[in-house]
Each structure stands twice: as structure tokens, then as C-alpha cells.
């Protein structure tokens, strides 16, 4: 159910409508937080992978010299 569907003509009391809207907003914020955490984790993993790759490449180059 969408927040916009809870409004005029609804059988829900204004208090329940407000609680529902607050819960939807809370869930939306949590979704943004989770997405941000996933992006941050991906960046950290990518940085670690790049550092390891660079280290391995430098070691390979040193062997060739």
C-alpha cells in the first residue's frame, strides 16, 4: 500500500494514517542507509583489490628487472 492511498475517504483514523506515513518514511530512510552501506563496502573492497593488484604488479616488474 502506498502512502498516497491512505488519505481522504480512508477508513483509517488520522492517527493511524500518521503512524503509517511515519513508518513508510522510516523504511525509506533505512533503505537509503542500506544502499549507502553497500556502496561504501564496494568502494572499500575495490580499493583493497586495487592495492593488492598494484602490489603484485610491482613485484612482477621487480622480478623482470
Secondary structure as GFF3:
##gff-version 3
##sequence-region A 1 65
A	DSSP	three_ten_helix	3	5	.	.	.	ID=ss1
A	DSSP	alpha_helix	14	64	.	.	.	ID=ss2
###
